[in-house]
Structure formats: C-alpha cells, structure tokens
C-alpha cells in the first residue's frame, strides 16, 4: 500500500500543484504577519491572541478549502488518471481509489500542520505576549476535517458531471455557506447539515462528530459511484 500511495504522490505533486501550494502558503504566512503586526500592543493580551486567530483564520480557511477542491479534482482528472490502466492488473479498483484519496488526505494534513506551525511561529516572533492556545490547535484540526469534506464533496460532483468547472461550483457553495451563516435561522441549520461550516473560532456549527459522520457518508457514496461509473 505504501508503494501505491507513493505512486499517487508522484502524480499528485505536479507543477500546477506545487505552484498553488507555494502560493497558498505564501498568502497564509503574509496574512499571519500582517494581522499579527496590526495588533494593538497596548490592548489586553488575551483579547489580542483571540483577535490574531480570528483575523487570520477566515483567509486561511478559505484558501485551504479551495486547495482541497483543486487537489481532488486534479488528481482524479482524466489527465492524471491515465496510469490507472498500467497498475490495475495488480491492484483492485477499490484499493486504487482508497489509496488515491489517502495520498490527497496525507498532503492536506501535512499542509494544515505547516499552516499551524507558521501561525504559531509568526505569533511568537511578532507579538511579545503571544500565548499558545489549545483552541487554535483544535481549530486547525477542524480545518483538516473541513478540507477533507469539501474535497469529497468536489469529487462527488466531479464524478457526476466529469467537468473541471465543478471546482468553481463547489467553492461557490462554500462561499455561500459563509454568507448564509451571517444569520442563524432554520435555513442556516438545514444548509449546515448538508455542507459543513467552520466559524471564525474554528468551531463547527454542529459537533465535530457530525463532521466525521458526513465525511464517512461522502466517502461511501463516492466509492460506490467510482466502482459503478466509468470515469
């Protein structure tokens, strides 16, 4: 299985992926530095630490979701899926699908770890009263779940439509979830029951248990579609 995941990585980390990863990391670090240096050092340090997280998390969350959608659609595109016919003599279709998603998820987890580390590092360097907050760590852990969810959601639509423009559609659904959550009503609750929403504090609208349940549900649906459709 390790060899197969490594094979997927070779196709996942291409020039386009590397350029986008570098751009996303640069934007994130730039956001950390700008928002950290913009803090009023004369204000309460606890409030500043919370403000630093909230002011940066929105940008980081948004570009991370876009990255996840792009990665999944990119690796399952026809261009990056041609090697399937070279290895399926030795690997089952289900194993191929699972390990391919595992490669994406591993990269996303590494990416979130890098973001969390950069967030802490910038805080320690640019704000003398920076405190490590456990809530911020949980926020980034939840971000990894959000990325996995929207990656699987993009894959579901991509399998049904088989068009790269689905990236825009799924990302628009994420943007819509941010807009609709400006108000808390029955419509908001219903939408959040279908599409995960993570607030500025890194907390899901519902419990993170519910997020994991939706992720497993999406994974199962995607697997059934992949085994039944000829992409």
C-alpha positions, 0 to 999 in steps of 0.5 A: 500500500505504501508503494501505491500511495507513493505512486499517487504522490508522484502524480499528485505533486505536479507543477500546477500543484506545487505552484498553488501550494507555494502560493497558498502558503505564501498568502497564509504566512503574509496574512499571519504577519500582517494581522499579527503586526496590526495588533494593538500592543497596548490592548489586553493580551488575551483579547489580542491572541483571540483577535490574531486567530480570528483575523487570520483564520477566515483567509486561511480557511478559505484558501485551504478549502479551495486547495482541497477542491483543486487537489481532488479534482486534479488528481482524479482528472482524466489527465492524471488518471491515465496510469490507472490502466498500467497498475490495475492488473495488480491492484483492485479498483477499490484499493486504487481509489482508497489509496488515491484519496489517502495520498490527497488526505496525507498532503492536506494534513501535512499542509494544515500542520505547516499552516499551524506551525507558521501561525504559531511561529509568526505569533511568537516572533511578532507579538511579545505576549503571544500565548499558545492556545489549545483552541487554535490547535483544535481549530486547525484540526477542524480545518483538516476535517473541513478540507477533507469534506469539501474535497469529497464533496468536489469529487462527488460532483466531479464524478457526476458531471466529469467537468473541471468547472465543478471546482468553481461550483463547489467553492461557490457553495462554500462561499455561500455557506459563509454568507448564509451563516451571517444569520442563524435561522432554520435555513442556516441549520438545514444548509449546515447539515448538508455542507459543513461550516467552520466559524471564525473560532474554528468551531463547527456549527454542529459537533465535530462528530457530525463532521466525521459522520458526513465525511464517512457518508461522502466517502461511501457514496463516492466509492460506490459511484467510482466502482459503478461509473466509468470515469 
